[in-house]
Amino acid sequence: MGKIPHLTITQCIRCGTCCRKGGPVLHKQDIRILLEGKAGHQHLMTIRKGERAYNPVSGRAEPVPRELVKIIGREQDWTCIFFDEEKSSCSIYDHRFLECSLLRCWDPSQIMTVIGKNTLCRFDLINPGDPIKEIIQTHELECPFTEVENLLSALSTGGDKSGIFKELAALVQKDSALRSYAIDELGMKKEHEFFIFGRPLAQILEDHGFTVRTHSEL
């Protein structure tokens, strides 16, 4: 049999692969897109410090050293919310984010120059004096993701599983209570939850194969 010819890509062929891998992390230069109303808080999610995310430099999922804000994926997967499946194109292409404008799957050199630099955090995108800031600070103190990561590591090394699950359950309960308070008492929109608090701890634990029941569920 003859060899299958190798396809060399030198320009975008609109295959959608990059969009299906997840939305971009936002940088300072992207604030204008939000100010212009091309995207809003409902399109964003926060990756909290210590949470694992794909590192394009190392090619592995690693705990992030600082908080990041990125474009949210669809409910069923990580595909960028702005990806139009039917047209295999970006629905806001003329207003695309910095990482999207620099991404070349055949030559990653340009995007590598901005990875991890001048990135945005939640407080960059919330109005001064907004009471939700205090809830975010409380959430970070009461439910630090680094503690979740430490407990998950302890599980994998054969620690006291009963005690570890109790600690995880307490964190899940605090996480859920603060989210409910922000919605019920502060009027936070449900669709802003992933931006304000990141992914629910219960959901993250499920991704690790654990279902933690809180006292309220017993």
C-alpha positions as CSV (number, residue, x, y, z in Angstrom):
1,M,0.0,0.0,0.0
2,G,1.2,3.5,-0.7
3,K,1.8,6.1,2.0
4,I,-1.1,8.3,3.0
5,P,-0.1,11.9,2.0
6,H,0.6,14.2,4.9
7,L,-1.6,17.2,5.0
8,T,0.4,20.4,5.9
9,I,-1.8,23.2,7.2
10,T,-0.6,26.7,6.7
11,Q,-3.8,28.6,7.2
12,C,-7.1,28.1,9.1
13,I,-9.3,25.5,7.5
14,R,-12.2,26.2,10.0
15,C,-12.2,22.6,11.4
16,G,-13.2,24.0,14.8
17,T,-10.7,21.9,16.7
18,C,-9.3,24.8,18.7
19,C,-12.8,26.1,19.6
20,R,-13.9,22.7,20.8
21,K,-10.9,22.5,23.2
22,G,-12.2,25.4,25.2
23,G,-12.7,29.1,25.2
24,P,-9.7,31.5,25.6
25,V,-8.4,33.0,28.8
26,L,-9.0,36.7,28.9
27,H,-6.3,39.4,28.9
28,K,-6.3,43.1,29.7
29,Q,-6.7,43.9,26.0
30,D,-10.0,42.0,26.0
31,I,-11.8,44.4,28.4
32,R,-12.9,46.5,25.4
33,I,-14.9,43.6,24.0
34,L,-16.9,43.4,27.3
35,L,-17.3,47.1,27.5
36,E,-18.7,47.1,23.9
37,G,-21.3,44.5,25.0
38,K,-20.0,41.8,22.6
39,A,-19.7,39.4,25.7
40,G,-20.9,39.6,29.2
41,H,-20.5,38.0,32.6
42,Q,-22.8,35.2,31.6
43,H,-20.2,34.1,29.0
44,L,-17.4,33.9,31.5
45,M,-16.1,31.5,34.0
46,T,-13.4,31.8,36.7
47,I,-10.6,29.3,37.2
48,R,-9.6,29.7,40.8
49,K,-6.0,29.7,42.0
50,G,-5.0,26.1,42.5
51,E,-7.6,24.7,40.2
52,R,-6.3,22.4,37.5
53,A,-6.4,23.7,33.9
54,Y,-4.7,22.8,30.6
55,N,-1.3,24.4,30.3
56,P,-0.5,24.8,26.6
57,V,3.2,25.4,27.3
58,S,3.6,22.1,29.2
59,G,0.8,20.2,27.5
60,R,-0.6,19.0,30.8
61,A,-3.4,19.8,33.2
62,E,-1.8,21.7,36.1
63,P,-2.9,23.9,39.1
64,V,-3.0,27.5,37.9
65,P,-0.7,29.8,39.8
66,R,-3.2,32.7,39.8
67,E,-6.9,33.3,39.2
68,L,-7.9,33.3,35.5
69,V,-11.1,34.3,33.7
70,K,-12.0,32.5,30.5
71,I,-14.9,32.1,28.1
72,I,-17.3,29.5,29.3
73,G,-18.0,26.2,27.5
74,R,-21.3,24.6,26.7
75,E,-23.0,22.6,29.3
76,Q,-22.1,19.2,27.8
77,D,-18.4,19.9,27.0
78,W,-15.7,22.6,26.9
79,T,-16.6,23.9,23.4
80,C,-16.4,27.7,23.4
81,I,-19.9,29.2,23.8
82,F,-19.3,31.4,20.8
83,F,-18.5,28.6,18.4
84,D,-21.2,28.1,15.7
85,E,-21.3,24.4,15.0
86,E,-23.4,24.8,11.8
87,K,-21.1,27.3,10.2
88,S,-18.0,26.0,11.9
89,S,-17.0,29.5,12.8
90,C,-16.9,32.0,15.6
91,S,-20.1,34.0,16.1
92,I,-18.2,37.1,17.2
93,Y,-15.2,36.6,14.9
94,D,-14.9,40.4,14.2
95,H,-14.6,41.0,17.9
96,R,-12.6,37.9,18.9
97,F,-10.4,37.8,21.9
98,L,-6.6,38.2,22.0
99,E,-5.7,34.6,22.3
100,C,-8.1,33.7,19.4
101,S,-6.6,36.4,17.2
102,L,-3.1,35.0,17.8
103,L,-3.9,31.3,17.6
104,R,-2.4,29.5,14.7
105,C,-2.5,25.7,15.1
106,W,0.3,25.2,12.6
107,D,2.5,27.8,14.4
108,P,1.9,28.4,18.1
109,S,4.8,30.8,18.5
110,Q,2.5,33.9,18.5
111,I,0.1,32.7,21.1
112,M,2.9,31.5,23.3
113,T,4.1,35.1,23.7
114,V,0.9,36.0,25.7
115,I,0.2,32.9,27.7
116,G,0.0,33.8,31.4
117,K,0.7,37.5,30.8
118,N,-1.6,40.4,31.5
119,T,-4.5,38.2,32.3
120,L,-7.7,39.4,33.9
121,C,-9.2,38.4,37.3
122,R,-12.7,38.9,38.5
123,F,-12.1,42.2,40.3
124,D,-11.0,43.7,37.0
125,L,-14.5,43.1,35.6
126,I,-16.6,44.1,38.6
127,N,-17.7,47.7,39.4
128,P,-16.0,49.3,42.5
129,G,-18.2,49.1,45.6
130,D,-20.3,46.1,44.3
131,P,-21.2,44.0,47.4
132,I,-20.5,40.8,45.4
133,K,-16.8,41.5,45.9
134,E,-17.1,40.9,49.7
135,I,-18.8,37.6,49.0
136,I,-16.1,36.6,46.6
137,Q,-13.5,37.3,49.3
138,T,-15.5,35.4,51.9
139,H,-15.8,32.5,49.4
140,E,-12.0,32.4,48.9
141,L,-11.4,32.4,52.6
142,E,-14.0,29.8,53.5
143,C,-13.6,27.5,50.4
144,P,-10.0,27.9,49.2
145,F,-9.3,25.7,46.2
146,T,-5.8,24.9,47.4
147,E,-7.4,23.2,50.4
148,V,-9.6,21.1,48.0
149,E,-6.5,20.1,46.0
150,N,-4.6,19.2,49.2
151,L,-7.5,17.0,50.4
152,L,-7.8,15.2,47.0
153,S,-4.0,14.6,47.1
154,A,-4.4,13.1,50.6
155,L,-7.1,10.8,49.3
156,S,-4.7,9.5,46.6
157,T,-2.0,8.8,49.1
158,G,-4.1,6.7,51.5
159,G,-5.0,9.2,54.2
160,D,-7.9,9.0,56.6
161,K,-10.7,8.8,53.9
162,S,-13.5,9.2,56.4
163,G,-12.0,12.4,57.8
164,I,-11.1,13.7,54.4
165,F,-14.6,13.2,53.0
166,K,-16.0,15.0,56.1
167,E,-13.8,18.0,55.3
168,L,-14.7,18.0,51.6
169,A,-18.4,17.8,52.5
170,A,-18.0,20.8,54.8
171,L,-16.3,22.8,51.9
172,V,-19.0,21.7,49.5
173,Q,-21.7,22.9,51.9
174,K,-20.1,26.3,52.4
175,D,-19.6,26.7,48.7
176,S,-23.3,25.9,48.0
177,A,-24.5,28.2,50.8
178,L,-22.5,31.2,49.6
179,R,-23.8,30.7,46.1
180,S,-27.4,30.5,47.3
181,Y,-26.9,33.6,49.5
182,A,-25.5,35.6,46.5
183,I,-28.5,34.7,44.4
184,D,-31.3,34.9,47.0
185,E,-30.1,37.9,49.0
186,L,-27.8,39.9,46.7
187,G,-29.8,39.3,43.5
188,M,-26.9,37.7,41.6
189,K,-28.1,36.3,38.3
190,K,-27.9,32.5,38.1
191,E,-26.1,32.8,34.8
192,H,-23.3,34.8,36.4
193,E,-22.5,32.1,39.0
194,F,-19.6,30.5,37.1
195,F,-17.9,33.9,36.7
196,I,-18.5,35.0,40.3
197,F,-17.6,31.7,42.1
198,G,-16.1,29.4,39.5
199,R,-17.4,25.9,39.0
200,P,-19.2,24.4,42.0
201,L,-17.0,22.3,44.2
202,A,-19.5,19.4,44.0
203,Q,-19.2,19.4,40.3
204,I,-15.4,19.5,40.4
205,L,-15.3,16.5,42.8
206,E,-17.7,14.6,40.5
207,D,-15.1,15.1,37.7
208,H,-12.6,13.4,40.0
209,G,-15.0,10.5,40.5
210,F,-16.3,11.5,44.0
211,T,-19.8,12.3,45.1
212,V,-19.7,14.0,48.5
213,R,-22.9,14.2,50.5
214,T,-23.4,17.1,52.9
215,H,-25.2,17.0,56.2
216,S,-28.2,18.7,54.6
217,E,-28.5,15.7,52.2
218,L,-28.3,13.0,54.8
